[in-house]
């Protein structure tokens, strides 16, 4: 998920009707990971700090991402 600006409420996620656990990382506009959580079914999650991007993946993703890490997003669409 990509938002136009940073915020806590606008980058909240819900896990209603999601029946598996997800690794979730919130990233601010500068590319810094500001929060990360193991998201469980039937819950609502807000980042502890305003974020612009939400990354969702397998729960093992959390083994590779720590708060304070810098991420770089590249658009590598095929030509």
Protein Blocks (a to p, Z undefined) as FASTA:
>chain_A
ZZfbdcfklmgccfehiabdcddddddfkopafbdcdddehiacddfbdcfbdcdddfkl
mmmpcehiacddddfbdZZ
